Amino acid sequence: MDTCDSRTRAYKNGKTFDQCRQIAESLSSELAKKIEQTGEVLWREILQVSGHDELVYKLTLKYLRRDGYNIGDWKSPKVTKSTV
């Protein structure tokens, strides 16, 4: 078979998608603690913590939203505690 297996495709720095997901999961739990302490985390901080890896950055935002945080938008680029 001459097709690529998407589960083993290398992304930035040779990481697979599963490795990127694991990194994003751990970052989101660390950032959740920081959000609980300070009340917010800016998107640029998340980008720096993710090592400017776009996939890890987006997955981290996704997991924070999944966990009930308000991830903001382009007008308010920060993650805060949900007000619900």
Order of alpha helices (4+ residues) and beta strands (2+ residues): alpha-beta-alpha-alpha-beta
